[in-house]
Amino acid sequence: MNRKVMVFAVAAALGAPAAGWAQSSNVQIYGRVHLGFDNYSATGATAGSAADFKSRYRVYDAASRVGFTGSEDLGGGLKAVFLMESGANVDSGGIAGQSGVANPFTGFLSSRIGHLGLQGKWGLLTFGKSNVWWANYAQEQVSANFIAAGMPSFNGLFGRGMGVGVTRVSNTVQYTSPTMGGVSAILSYSPNGEASAVNVNTDGRLWGLTVHGQWGGIGAGYDWVRNRGNLPAVGSAAVSTGHKLRAGMYYAPGSQVSLIWSKSVQENGGALVIAAGAAGFALLPDPTATASLSQTGWGLNWEHTFGNVQAFAQWAKVGNISGCVVAGACSNTNAKSWLLAARYNFSKRTGAYFQYTSIANAANYNMDYVGGWMTSAGTLGLLPGLPPGSVGADPRMYGVGVMYNF
């Protein structure tokens, strides 16, 4: 489909007056279809086999999507830009992830990300739904662009309610600076009180900052986010804070060794309370839910490309949660995880891969493959992941997949 035909097709789909703008608009359709066949299990729960998730074979969708993007030259170096990217579960045609829990990043226009903004030499300013904090950019793209799942801790997806809880944020104002001296920055802001009911506080705020740097074969970055809920009628506001450091050395084209370190701090219940209401308290290791809890994790990522083949290896460790008020509540809340994978690229658009990945949870911990809703376990019917009753279970996935980008 050539560009002019594409423009008219998009116009027809959106009910726009195509004849009026087809000559000046620059609209493109892009996307990804990513499916595979694998096996998932989470066994060895502290409570015994009745709390295990037995081995099952799956046909999975790993973040397939379709998007529309476009720009218009306004003169004087200024552009208007827009983006609408929507997730699609091609394996089922529905909105549920592998566990049956609804995935909010699928099924609707701009369910993944979307924005409208202005771009110039001074940078890019957008309004909409944007990526905040979680992405690892050049330092680690394994689960984002190559295979189905990587280390959860690399994106702050810890267990026991300690996940940073910030990925794609709705109602966001975001500014991206130009690159100067190899360094660029992204500043994000979102109000948390837009949908507050009558006489409910509207003082919640989310702030995010990402800084990138690239100097020859060395790259590094820092990500920070603070997500504060609205002040409740009684008690203190729930706050989630995330920190992430990432650094990589690129020793050959398509090859690197990188380090990812992340930290999550949850105050007064934290992110899951903001996201899922009072049910979030059931996931916390400390039942008082008033402590300031923190947890850190770090790991190594290796990517190597030779010809049409890419090899991947990851290893990560998450330490015990700290700050519990109740004695022993933070004990045995750690995990180790690892991944081995190989991908063959048939072309620039299409690749097939095999991966094996596993998490070894301590007796009181339940980290899982919640990114992309890949886990087959669900928590309280609200969130993907091993429930509190299945702490100690060790999630494991192995299988094959195919990815086609268009």
KOLDREN-879997 format. One record per residue: chain; x, z, y negated of N, C-alpha, C in turn. Coordinates in steps of 0.05 Angstrom, whole numbers, plus 5000, padded with zeros to 4 digits. Layout:
N
A;X;Z;Y;X;Z;Y;X;Z;Y
...
***
This chain:
406
A;5017;5000;5024;5000;5000;5000;5018;5000;4975
A;5016;4979;4958;5032;4979;4934;5021;4998;4913
A;5037;5003;4892;5030;5025;4874;5003;5019;4860
A;4998;4995;4852;4973;4989;4837;4949;4994;4855
A;4951;4984;4880;4929;4989;4899;4926;5019;4904
A;4948;5033;4906;4947;5062;4910;4933;5076;4887
A;4939;5068;4863;4926;5080;4840;4896;5076;4840
A;4887;5052;4847;4858;5047;4848;4846;5063;4871
A;4860;5066;4893;4849;5081;4916;4846;5111;4908
A;4866;5122;4894;4864;5150;4885;4841;5153;4865
A;4839;5133;4847;4817;5134;4827;4790;5134;4841
A;4787;5117;4861;4761;5116;4874;4755;5142;4888
A;4776;5153;4901;4771;5179;4915;4763;5201;4897
A;4774;5201;4873;4768;5223;4854;4746;5216;4834
A;4734;5192;4837;4712;5185;4819;4721;5179;4791
A;4747;5171;4787;4758;5166;4760;4753;5137;4752
A;4751;5131;4726;4748;5104;4716;4774;5088;4719
A;4779;5077;4743;4805;5065;4750;4814;5044;4730
A;4795;5027;4722;4803;5004;4705;4814;5014;4678
A;4807;5038;4670;4817;5048;4644;4845;5058;4644
A;4855;5066;4668;4882;5079;4667;4901;5068;4688
A;4893;5048;4703;4911;5039;4725;4937;5028;4715
A;4938;5016;4690;4962;5004;4681;4983;5024;4671
A;4974;5048;4663;4993;5066;4650;4999;5091;4667
A;4984;5096;4688;4988;5120;4704;5008;5115;4726
A;5022;5137;4733;5042;5136;4755;5034;5157;4775
A;5018;5149;4795;5007;5168;4815;5017;5160;4842
A;5027;5180;4857;5037;5175;4884;5024;5194;4904
A;5021;5184;4928;5011;5201;4950;5035;5206;4969
A;5038;5231;4977;5059;5238;4995;5049;5259;5015
A;5064;5265;5035;5055;5286;5054;5073;5289;5078
A;5063;5305;5097;5077;5310;5121;5058;5316;5144
A;5063;5305;5167;5048;5313;5191;5069;5325;5210
A;5064;5350;5218;5084;5365;5233;5069;5380;5256
A;5072;5371;5280;5058;5383;5303;5078;5386;5326
A;5070;5403;5346;5087;5407;5369;5072;5421;5391
A;5087;5426;5413;5077;5440;5436;5097;5462;5443
A;5087;5487;5445;5106;5509;5449;5093;5531;5465
A;5108;5553;5469;5098;5577;5483;5104;5601;5465
A;5084;5618;5462;5087;5643;5446;5080;5667;5464
A;5095;5688;5460;5088;5714;5473;5100;5736;5456
A;5089;5760;5459;5099;5784;5446;5094;5807;5465
A;5115;5813;5481;5112;5833;5503;5132;5856;5499
A;5127;5878;5514;5144;5901;5512;5135;5921;5492
A;5109;5922;5485;5098;5940;5465;5103;5969;5474
A;5107;5986;5454;5112;6015;5460;5089;6027;5474
A;5064;6018;5468;5040;6029;5480;5035;6019;5508
A;5051;6000;5518;5048;5990;5544;5037;5962;5545
A;5033;5951;5568;5025;5923;5571;4998;5917;5559
A;4981;5937;5557;4954;5932;5546;4956;5924;5516
A;4978;5930;5503;4982;5922;5475;4999;5897;5472
A;5006;5884;5494;5022;5859;5493;5004;5835;5487
A;5017;5814;5476;5004;5788;5473;5017;5770;5495
A;5002;5764;5515;5013;5750;5538;5021;5722;5531
A;5040;5711;5547;5050;5684;5543;5027;5664;5543
A;5027;5646;5524;5007;5624;5523;5020;5599;5512
A;5011;5576;5523;5020;5550;5512;5002;5541;5489
A;5014;5527;5470;4999;5520;5446;5006;5492;5436
A;4986;5478;5426;4991;5455;5409;4989;5466;5380
A;5010;5465;5365;5011;5477;5339;5014;5457;5316
A;5004;5465;5293;5010;5451;5268;5028;5469;5251
A;5050;5458;5242;5069;5473;5226;5070;5463;5197
A;5050;5471;5182;5049;5465;5153;5047;5435;5146
A;5030;5420;5160;5024;5393;5152;5010;5394;5125
A;5015;5374;5109;5003;5374;5082;5000;5345;5071
A;4984;5342;5050;4981;5317;5035;4980;5324;5006
A;4994;5308;4989;4995;5314;4961;4992;5290;4943
A;4984;5295;4919;4983;5275;4898;5001;5285;4875
A;5017;5268;4865;5034;5275;4842;5036;5252;4823
A;5039;5258;4797;5039;5237;4777;5051;5246;4751
A;5056;5227;4734;5067;5234;4707;5060;5211;4688
A;5060;5218;4663;5056;5199;4641;5076;5203;4619
A;5089;5182;4611;5108;5184;4589;5093;5185;4563
A;5097;5208;4548;5083;5212;4523;5100;5204;4499
A;5125;5195;4504;5142;5187;4482;5159;5211;4472
A;5181;5204;4460;5199;5225;4449;5211;5242;4470
A;5214;5232;4495;5226;5248;4516;5207;5267;4530
A;5181;5266;4522;5161;5285;4533;5144;5271;4555
A;5138;5285;4576;5121;5275;4598;5099;5295;4604
A;5076;5284;4612;5055;5301;4624;5058;5298;4655
A;5057;5319;4669;5061;5318;4698;5039;5334;4712
A;5032;5325;4736;5013;5340;4752;5020;5339;4781
A;5010;5358;4797;5015;5359;4826;4991;5373;4839
A;4982;5362;4861;4961;5375;4878;4969;5372;4907
A;4977;5394;4920;4986;5393;4947;4969;5411;4965
A;4958;5399;4986;4938;5413;5003;4948;5414;5032
A;4945;5438;5044;4952;5441;5072;4930;5430;5090
A;4938;5420;5114;4919;5409;5133;4927;5416;5161
A;4909;5429;5176;4914;5435;5204;4906;5411;5221
A;4925;5393;5226;4919;5369;5241;4913;5375;5270
A;4922;5397;5280;4917;5404;5308;4888;5411;5314
A;4874;5421;5293;4846;5430;5297;4826;5419;5277
A;4836;5411;5254;4818;5402;5233;4804;5425;5218
A;4812;5450;5224;4801;5473;5211;4820;5487;5192
A;4815;5512;5186;4832;5526;5167;4846;5550;5180
A;4842;5555;5206;4854;5578;5219;4882;5571;5229
A;4900;5592;5229;4926;5590;5241;4925;5593;5271
A;4948;5597;5283;4949;5598;5313;4935;5623;5324
A;4932;5644;5308;4919;5669;5317;4889;5668;5313
A;4879;5648;5299;4851;5647;5292;4845;5658;5265
A;4865;5671;5252;4861;5682;5225;4863;5659;5205
A;4845;5659;5186;4843;5637;5166;4869;5636;5150
A;4880;5612;5146;4904;5607;5130;4895;5598;5103
A;4900;5614;5081;4890;5606;5055;4905;5583;5043
A;4927;5574;5056;4942;5551;5045;4934;5525;5058
A;4911;5524;5071;4901;5499;5083;4872;5495;5076
A;4863;5470;5079;4835;5464;5079;4822;5457;5052
A;4836;5461;5030;4824;5456;5004;4844;5442;4986
A;4834;5427;4966;4852;5414;4947;4869;5436;4933
A;4895;5430;4931;4915;5448;4919;4917;5475;4934
A;4910;5476;4959;4911;5501;4974;4940;5510;4977
A;4959;5492;4977;4988;5500;4978;4998;5505;4950
A;5002;5485;4935;5010;5488;4907;4997;5467;4890
A;4996;5470;4864;4985;5451;4846;4990;5460;4817
A;4994;5440;4799;4998;5448;4771;4994;5424;4753
A;4991;5430;4727;4991;5411;4706;5010;5421;4685
A;5027;5404;4673;5046;5414;4654;5059;5393;4637
A;5078;5401;4621;5094;5384;4604;5123;5388;4610
A;5138;5365;4609;5166;5365;4615;5182;5351;4594
A;5204;5362;4586;5222;5350;4566;5250;5358;4571
A;5268;5352;4552;5295;5360;4555;5298;5391;4555
A;5278;5404;4544;5279;5433;4543;5270;5446;4569
A;5260;5431;4589;5252;5442;4614;5224;5433;4622
A;5212;5449;4640;5185;5443;4650;5167;5467;4648
A;5144;5464;4636;5124;5485;4634;5099;5477;4648
A;5090;5493;4668;5066;5486;4683;5047;5510;4685
A;5021;5502;4691;5000;5522;4695;4987;5514;4722
A;4984;5534;4740;4971;5528;4765;4979;5547;4787
A;4982;5537;4811;4990;5552;4835;5019;5544;4842
A;5037;5564;4842;5065;5557;4844;5080;5574;4865
A;5102;5563;4875;5119;5579;4892;5134;5600;4876
A;5133;5625;4885;5147;5647;4871;5163;5663;4892
A;5187;5667;4887;5205;5686;4902;5213;5677;4930
A;5195;5668;4947;5200;5666;4976;5220;5644;4983
A;5221;5622;4969;5237;5599;4977;5267;5604;4975
A;5282;5592;4993;5312;5596;4993;5327;5572;4983
A;5313;5551;4974;5324;5528;4961;5347;5517;4978
A;5369;5509;4966;5390;5495;4981;5404;5512;5002
A;5402;5539;4999;5416;5556;5018;5403;5558;5046
A;5378;5551;5048;5365;5553;5075;5338;5538;5074
A;5338;5515;5088;5314;5498;5089;5304;5494;5117
A;5314;5510;5136;5309;5505;5164;5279;5505;5171
A;5265;5527;5165;5237;5528;5171;5219;5513;5151
A;5230;5509;5127;5214;5495;5107;5213;5465;5111
A;5234;5453;5121;5236;5424;5122;5246;5412;5148
A;5253;5428;5168;5265;5416;5192;5252;5423;5218
A;5244;5449;5222;5232;5457;5247;5208;5476;5241
A;5196;5488;5261;5171;5502;5257;5174;5531;5246
A;5195;5545;5254;5197;5573;5246;5226;5582;5245
A;5232;5599;5225;5259;5611;5223;5257;5641;5222
A;5278;5654;5211;5278;5683;5210;5258;5693;5190
A;5239;5709;5198;5219;5719;5178;5231;5735;5155
A;5252;5750;5160;5264;5767;5139;5277;5750;5117
A;5284;5725;5123;5296;5708;5102;5276;5702;5079
A;5250;5705;5085;5229;5701;5065;5215;5727;5058
A;5227;5750;5065;5215;5776;5058;5191;5782;5075
A;5188;5770;5099;5165;5775;5115;5170;5797;5135
A;5174;5821;5125;5180;5844;5142;5155;5854;5156
A;5158;5873;5175;5136;5885;5189;5126;5911;5176
A;5106;5924;5189;5095;5950;5181;5087;5952;5152
A;5076;5930;5141;5066;5930;5113;5088;5928;5092
A;5113;5923;5101;5135;5922;5082;5141;5893;5072
A;5125;5874;5080;5129;5847;5069;5126;5846;5039
A;5143;5831;5026;5142;5829;4997;5114;5819;4988
A;5102;5801;5004;5074;5793;4999;5071;5773;4976
A;5093;5759;4969;5091;5739;4948;5103;5713;4958
A;5086;5692;4958;5095;5665;4967;5086;5644;4947
A;5062;5635;4951;5050;5616;4932;5029;5631;4916
A;5032;5632;4890;5017;5649;4873;4998;5633;4856
A;4972;5639;4857;4951;5626;4841;4953;5636;4812
A;4941;5620;4794;4939;5628;4766;4965;5635;4753
A;4985;5617;4757;5012;5623;4748;5020;5605;4725
A;5034;5617;4705;5048;5603;4685;5077;5603;4693
A;5089;5579;4695;5117;5578;4705;5134;5560;4687
A;5158;5570;4680;5177;5554;4664;5202;5550;4680
A;5211;5525;4682;5235;5518;4696;5255;5507;4675
A;5278;5519;4673;5297;5511;4653;5313;5486;4661
A;5325;5472;4642;5344;5451;4650;5369;5463;4662
A;5384;5447;4677;5409;5457;4689;5432;5456;4669
A;5445;5478;4665;5467;5480;4647;5491;5493;4661
A;5514;5480;4662;5537;5491;4676;5532;5496;4705
A;5514;5480;4717;5508;5483;4745;5487;5504;4751
A;5475;5517;4730;5457;5539;4734;5430;5532;4721
A;5408;5538;4736;5381;5535;4726;5365;5560;4733
A;5342;5564;4719;5326;5588;4724;5296;5580;4724
A;5280;5596;4738;5251;5593;4739;5239;5621;4733
A;5222;5621;4713;5208;5645;4704;5178;5642;4709
A;5166;5662;4724;5138;5660;4731;5122;5684;4722
A;5097;5680;4714;5079;5702;4706;5051;5696;4715
A;5038;5716;4726;5010;5713;4734;4995;5739;4728
A;4971;5738;4716;4955;5762;4712;4941;5769;4738
A;4937;5794;4744;4924;5803;4768;4895;5813;4763
A;4885;5809;4738;4859;5820;4732;4838;5799;4726
A;4843;5773;4733;4824;5752;4726;4796;5757;4738
A;4795;5766;4763;4769;5769;4776;4759;5797;4777
A;4770;5815;4760;4761;5843;4760;4732;5845;4752
A;4718;5864;4766;4690;5868;4760;4686;5885;4735
A;4661;5890;4728;4654;5905;4704;4667;5933;4704
A;4680;5940;4682;4692;5966;4678;4715;5972;4698
A;4727;5951;4708;4751;5954;4725;4775;5946;4709
A;4797;5961;4712;4821;5956;4697;4832;5928;4703
A;4845;5916;4683;4856;5889;4685;4885;5889;4676
A;4899;5910;4682;4927;5912;4673;4948;5904;4693
A;4939;5893;4716;4958;5884;4737;4973;5859;4727
A;4998;5857;4735;5015;5834;4727;5034;5827;4749
A;5041;5801;4752;5062;5792;4769;5083;5777;4752
A;5108;5785;4755;5130;5772;4742;5150;5763;4763
A;5162;5740;4760;5182;5730;4779;5204;5716;4765
A;5228;5718;4776;5252;5705;4764;5269;5694;4787
A;5276;5669;4785;5295;5656;4804;5317;5643;4789
A;5342;5648;4797;5366;5636;4785;5381;5621;4807
A;5387;5596;4802;5403;5579;4820;5430;5573;4808
A;5450;5570;4825;5476;5560;4816;5488;5542;4837
A;5500;5520;4828;5514;5501;4846;5540;5493;4833
A;5562;5498;4847;5589;5491;4837;5605;5478;4859
A;5604;5451;4860;5617;5437;4882;5605;5444;4909
A;5622;5454;4927;5613;5461;4954;5603;5489;4957
A;5599;5503;4935;5589;5531;4935;5562;5532;4920
A;5542;5546;4932;5517;5550;4919;5508;5579;4922
A;5493;5589;4903;5483;5616;4904;5458;5619;4887
A;5443;5641;4893;5419;5645;4877;5409;5674;4880
A;5392;5682;4861;5380;5708;4862;5350;5705;4856
A;5333;5719;4871;5304;5718;4867;5294;5746;4864
A;5277;5750;4844;5265;5776;4838;5236;5773;4832
A;5219;5791;4842;5191;5791;4836;5180;5819;4834
A;5161;5824;4817;5148;5850;4815;5118;5844;4812
A;5103;5853;4832;5074;5848;4834;5060;5875;4831
A;5047;5880;4808;5034;5905;4803;5004;5901;4803
A;4989;5916;4819;4960;5914;4820;4947;5928;4796
A;4921;5923;4792;4907;5937;4771;4905;5967;4776
A;4906;5982;4755;4905;6011;4757;4878;6020;4768
A;4877;6034;4791;4851;6043;4802;4839;6066;4786
A;4814;6072;4791;4801;6094;4776;4815;6121;4782
A;4825;6124;4806;4839;6148;4814;4866;6140;4827
A;4887;6153;4820;4913;6147;4832;4929;6127;4816
A;4951;6118;4828;4969;6100;4815;4966;6071;4826
A;4975;6052;4810;4973;6024;4818;4993;6018;4840
A;4984;6000;4858;5001;5991;4880;5021;5971;4868
A;5047;5973;4876;5068;5956;4866;5086;5946;4889
A;5091;5920;4889;5110;5909;4908;5133;5895;4892
A;5157;5902;4899;5181;5890;4886;5199;5877;4907
A;5208;5853;4902;5226;5840;4920;5251;5831;4907
A;5273;5834;4921;5299;5824;4912;5310;5806;4935
A;5324;5785;4927;5336;5767;4947;5362;5755;4936
A;5384;5757;4951;5409;5743;4944;5415;5723;4965
A;5424;5699;4958;5430;5678;4977;5455;5663;4967
A;5473;5657;4986;5498;5643;4980;5505;5625;5003
A;5515;5601;4997;5522;5583;5018;5547;5567;5012
A;5561;5559;5033;5584;5541;5030;5578;5516;5046
A;5580;5493;5032;5574;5467;5043;5600;5453;5051
A;5606;5452;5077;5632;5443;5086;5632;5413;5094
A;5609;5401;5096;5606;5373;5103;5578;5364;5096
A;5573;5338;5093;5546;5329;5087;5526;5339;5107
A;5505;5352;5098;5484;5363;5115;5493;5387;5131
A;5515;5400;5124;5525;5422;5139;5533;5445;5121
A;5525;5470;5129;5531;5493;5113;5530;5518;5129
A;5543;5539;5118;5540;5567;5128;5530;5583;5104
A;5509;5598;5108;5498;5613;5085;5490;5641;5093
A;5488;5658;5073;5480;5686;5077;5455;5692;5060
A;5436;5705;5073;5411;5712;5059;5407;5743;5061
A;5404;5756;5038;5399;5785;5038;5373;5790;5022
A;5356;5806;5032;5330;5811;5019;5323;5841;5020
A;5308;5850;5000;5299;5878;4999;5271;5878;4989
A;5255;5896;5001;5227;5900;4994;5223;5929;4986
A;5210;5934;4964;5202;5961;4955;5172;5962;4952
A;5159;5981;4966;5130;5983;4965;5123;6011;4953
A;5108;6011;4931;5100;6036;4918;5069;6038;4920
A;5060;6061;4928;5031;6067;4929;5016;6047;4946
A;5028;6038;4968;5015;6019;4986;5026;5992;4984
A;5031;5982;4960;5045;5957;4956;5029;5932;4960
A;5043;5911;4968;5031;5884;4967;5007;5880;4984
A;5007;5892;5008;4984;5888;5026;4959;5901;5016
A;4961;5922;5001;4938;5934;4988;4927;5915;4967
A;4945;5902;4952;4936;5883;4932;4923;5859;4946
A;4933;5851;4969;4924;5827;4982;4899;5831;4999
A;4897;5855;5011;4876;5858;5032;4860;5884;5028
A;4861;5896;5005;4845;5920;5001;4855;5944;5016
A;4838;5963;5021;4846;5988;5033;4857;5984;5062
A;4849;5962;5074;4859;5958;5102;4889;5957;5103
A;4902;5950;5081;4931;5949;5081;4944;5976;5087
A;4931;5998;5081;4942;6024;5086;4947;6028;5116
A;4931;6016;5133;4933;6020;5162;4959;6009;5173
A;4972;5991;5157;4997;5979;5166;5022;5995;5158
A;5019;6013;5140;5043;6027;5130;5053;6048;5149
A;5079;6052;5151;5089;6072;5170;5084;6100;5161
A;5080;6105;5135;5075;6131;5124;5046;6134;5117
A;5030;6150;5131;5001;6150;5126;4993;6162;5099
A;5012;6175;5085;5005;6185;5058;5002;6162;5039
A;5016;6140;5044;5014;6116;5027;5019;6121;4998
A;5034;6143;4992;5041;6149;4964;5071;6148;4960
A;5086;6145;4981;5115;6144;4978;5124;6117;4967
A;5149;6117;4957;5162;6092;4949;5179;6085;4973
A;5170;6065;4988;5184;6057;5012;5201;6032;5007
A;5224;6030;5020;5241;6007;5017;5253;5998;5044
A;5259;5973;5046;5271;5962;5070;5288;5938;5062
A;5311;5935;5076;5329;5912;5070;5335;5897;5096
A;5341;5872;5093;5349;5856;5116;5370;5835;5107
A;5386;5826;5125;5405;5805;5119;5410;5788;5144
A;5421;5764;5139;5426;5747;5162;5443;5723;5155
A;5451;5708;5175;5467;5684;5172;5452;5660;5181
A;5457;5638;5167;5444;5612;5173;5466;5591;5175
A;5465;5575;5197;5484;5554;5202;5469;5528;5207
A;5477;5507;5192;5466;5481;5195;5489;5461;5198
A;5488;5443;5217;5509;5423;5221;5496;5396;5228
A;5505;5375;5214;5495;5349;5219;5518;5331;5228
A;5513;5317;5251;5532;5297;5260;5516;5273;5270
A;5519;5251;5254;5503;5227;5260;5473;5233;5256
A;5457;5227;5276;5428;5231;5274;5419;5258;5284
A;5438;5275;5292;5432;5301;5303;5438;5324;5284
A;5419;5342;5282;5422;5367;5267;5421;5391;5286
A;5440;5409;5283;5440;5434;5298;5436;5457;5280
A;5420;5477;5289;5414;5501;5273;5418;5526;5289
A;5428;5547;5276;5430;5573;5288;5426;5594;5266
A;5410;5614;5272;5405;5636;5253;5405;5663;5267
A;5415;5683;5253;5415;5710;5263;5409;5728;5240
A;5392;5749;5244;5384;5766;5223;5380;5795;5233
A;5384;5814;5216;5380;5842;5222;5364;5855;5200
A;5344;5872;5207;5328;5887;5188;5333;5917;5194
A;5340;5932;5173;5345;5961;5177;5319;5977;5177
A;5322;6003;5183;5299;6021;5182;5287;6023;5154
A;5261;6026;5153;5247;6033;5128;5257;6060;5118
A;5260;6063;5092;5268;6089;5081;5247;6099;5061
A;5247;6125;5056;5229;6136;5036;5204;6149;5046
A;5200;6150;5073;5175;6162;5084;5173;6192;5077
A;5149;6201;5070;5144;6229;5065;5140;6244;5092
A;5125;6232;5110;5120;6244;5136;5144;6242;5153
A;5153;6264;5165;5177;6265;5181;5174;6246;5205
A;5194;6230;5209;5195;6211;5232;5180;6186;5228
A;5165;6183;5206;5149;6159;5202;5166;6134;5199
A;5191;6137;5189;5208;6114;5185;5227;6108;5208
A;5226;6125;5229;5244;6122;5251;5237;6097;5268
A;5257;6084;5278;5254;6061;5296;5236;6039;5283
A;5242;6033;5258;5228;6011;5244;5247;5989;5237
A;5263;5980;5256;5283;5959;5251;5279;5936;5271
A;5294;5915;5266;5291;5891;5284;5316;5874;5282
A;5321;5858;5303;5341;5837;5303;5327;5811;5312
A;5335;5789;5301;5323;5763;5308;5344;5741;5309
A;5338;5720;5324;5357;5698;5325;5342;5672;5332
A;5356;5650;5327;5344;5623;5332;5366;5603;5339
A;5360;5585;5358;5376;5562;5364;5358;5538;5364
A;5366;5516;5351;5349;5492;5350;5366;5467;5347
A;5356;5445;5356;5369;5419;5352;5347;5398;5346
A;5354;5381;5327;5335;5360;5317;5348;5333;5318
A;5334;5313;5327;5343;5286;5327;5327;5270;5306
A;5340;5258;5287;5327;5243;5266;5326;5213;5273
A;5302;5203;5280;5299;5175;5286;5302;5158;5262
A;5294;5169;5239;5296;5155;5213;5297;5176;5191
A;5296;5167;5166;5295;5186;5144;5269;5201;5143
A;5248;5190;5156;5222;5202;5155;5214;5218;5179
A;5225;5210;5203;5215;5221;5228;5237;5234;5244
A;5231;5259;5254;5250;5273;5271;5235;5289;5292
A;5249;5294;5315;5238;5310;5336;5258;5332;5343
A;5249;5355;5351;5267;5378;5355;5258;5396;5378
A;5277;5412;5387;5272;5434;5406;5282;5460;5392
A;5267;5481;5395;5275;5507;5384;5269;5530;5402
A;5285;5550;5402;5280;5576;5415;5287;5598;5396
A;5268;5616;5392;5272;5638;5373;5259;5664;5383
A;5271;5686;5377;5262;5712;5388;5267;5734;5368
A;5249;5755;5368;5252;5779;5352;5252;5803;5371
A;5272;5821;5367;5273;5846;5383;5265;5868;5364
A;5240;5878;5366;5231;5899;5349;5237;5926;5361
A;5244;5945;5343;5247;5973;5352;5220;5985;5359
A;5219;6009;5370;5195;6020;5382;5172;6024;5362
A;5178;6026;5336;5157;6031;5316;5155;6008;5296
A;5162;5984;5305;5163;5961;5286;5148;5937;5297
A;5139;5919;5279;5123;5897;5288;5127;5871;5271
A;5152;5865;5266;5157;5839;5252;5149;5816;5270
A;5139;5794;5258;5128;5772;5273;5132;5746;5257
A;5125;5724;5270;5128;5698;5257;5102;5692;5241
A;5099;5706;5218;5075;5702;5202;5077;5679;5183
A;5101;5669;5177;5104;5646;5159;5090;5622;5171
A;5074;5608;5155;5059;5585;5165;5037;5592;5184
A;5032;5618;5187;5011;5628;5206;5018;5618;5235
A;5044;5619;5241;5053;5609;5267;5048;5628;5290
A;5046;5655;5285;5041;5674;5306;5014;5671;5318
A;5012;5679;5344;4986;5679;5357;4973;5707;5356
A;4986;5726;5342;4975;5753;5339;4962;5755;5311
A;4941;5772;5309;4927;5776;5284;4923;5806;5279
A;4925;5814;5253;4923;5842;5245;4897;5847;5231
A;4880;5863;5242;4855;5872;5229;4837;5849;5221
A;4841;5825;5233;4825;5802;5226;4830;5791;5198
A;4850;5803;5184;4855;5795;5156;4881;5780;5153
A;4901;5788;5168;4928;5777;5165;4940;5769;5192
A;4958;5749;5192;4971;5743;5217;4993;5763;5223
A;4999;5767;5249;5021;5784;5256;5012;5806;5276
A;5032;5818;5289;5027;5839;5308;5013;5863;5295
A;4991;5873;5307;4977;5896;5295;4993;5922;5299
A;4985;5943;5285;5000;5969;5288;5001;5979;5316
A;4980;5974;5332;4980;5983;5360;4999;5969;5378
A;5010;5947;5368;5029;5931;5385;5058;5934;5375
A;5064;5956;5361;5092;5960;5353;5110;5961;5378
A;5134;5951;5374;5153;5950;5396;5152;5924;5412
A;5131;5909;5410;5129;5883;5423;5149;5863;5411
A;5160;5845;5427;5181;5827;5418;5170;5798;5419
A;5164;5787;5395;5154;5759;5394;5176;5740;5402
A;5167;5718;5415;5186;5697;5424;5171;5671;5424
A;5184;5650;5415;5173;5623;5415;5194;5603;5425
A;5185;5584;5441;5202;5561;5448;5185;5537;5452
A;5195;5514;5443;5179;5490;5446;5191;5466;5432
A;5176;5444;5431;5185;5419;5419;5166;5411;5397
A;5175;5397;5377;5158;5388;5356;5167;5361;5344
A;5149;5348;5329;5155;5323;5316;5145;5326;5287
A;5162;5316;5268;5155;5317;5240;5157;5288;5229
A;5136;5280;5214;5136;5254;5201;5129;5258;5172
A;5147;5249;5154;5143;5251;5125;5135;5224;5114
A;5116;5225;5096;5108;5200;5083;5105;5203;5053
***
